[in-house]
Amino acid sequence: MTDWEIWVVIGVLCVATAATRSSFWLIGHRVSIPPRVQEMLRYAPACALAAIIGPDLLIDAQGETQFTLANPKLLAGIAAFAFYVWRRHMLLTIIFGMVVFTLLRVLHVFGAPG
């Protein structure tokens, strides 16, 4: 790609980003979202979080999937999930999961950290 093509792509991406992010402000209350769609949008943050965290828990540094209990990230995730089911407190769940993961790595329970 030449320099001008790169700048055109950057400009188009800037316009597309600005248009999609400001569309709700520009449209305002003129468009009503059906209740069914509003109900489905309630689950979007949880789905996005699962899409970010899931691969990190299951894929190791070499890019291979680890479903074994020798995976400290997976064990910490399972422990955090169990803690959340028990306590129903998100901040404490995050802290608990990080403490479990850190302890598993510091104590070298599963060999070399990584």
N, C-alpha and C positions, 0 to 999 in steps of 0.2 A: 504494500500500500504506500502511496505517496503521502507527503505531509498534508496536502489539502484534503485528501480522502479521510485521513484520520481526524482532522478538525471537523469535517462534515459529519462524520459518525458521532463524534463527541457532542456536536451541536444538536443533532437529531435525538440523541439519548437524553440530553438536558431538557429539550422541549417535551419529549414523551414522559419523562419523570415528572416535570412540573405539571403537565396536563392531567396525569392520572392522580397526582396527590392533591391538586387543587380542584378537581372536578366536583367534590362534595361541597366546597365553599361556593363555587360558581353556580351550581345547580340549586343549592339551598333546599328550601322546603317545597319546591315545585314538583319534585318526584317523590312519591311515597313508595317505600319498600314494603312488599307484601309481608304479612305476619309470618308466613312459612319461611321466607328467606331470612327474616330477622332471627327466627328461632335457630336456623341452621348456622348463621353467622356467630352465634354464641359459642360454637365449638371450634371456630377458626384458630383462636390462640392456643388451645390445647393441641390441635393438630399440628400447628407450626412448631410448638415446643417438642412434640414427639418426633417430628421429622428432623429436628436438630439434635436431640439427645439420643435417639435410637441408634443411629449409626456410630456415634461416639462410644456407646456402651458395648457394641457388638463387634466393632472392627478394630483390630490391633494396629500397631505402627507400620507393619508390613503390608497392610491392606487386606488381610485375611480375616474371615469371620471366626469369632471365638464364642461358641455356645457352651463352653465348659465352665465348671466352677473354679478353674484356675485363673479366670479373668477377674482381676480385682475391681475393674470398673463395673462389670456386670453384678458382682456381689454387692458392691456399694449401692448400685441402683435398686437391687432387690431389697436391700435393707432399708433404703430410703422410702421405697414404695410401701413396705410393711409398716414403717413408722408413720407414714402419712395416713394409712388406713386406720391405724390405732389412734393417732392424736388429731388429725384433720387440721394441721397448722402448717402452712406452706413455708414460712421462714424457718421454723424449727426443723422442718424436713430437709431443707437445703443445708442447713448447718450440720444436721445429723449425718446426711449422706456424705458431705465433704470430710467430716471427722472420720467416718468409717473408711472412706477411700484413703485418706492420709495415713491412718493407722496401718492399713493393709500394705501400703507402699513403704512406710518408714520401718515397719517391723519385718519387711522382706518376707512376708508369709508365703509368697508364691515365687520366690527367686528374685532375680534382679528387677528393679523397678523399670517400667518402660511402657 
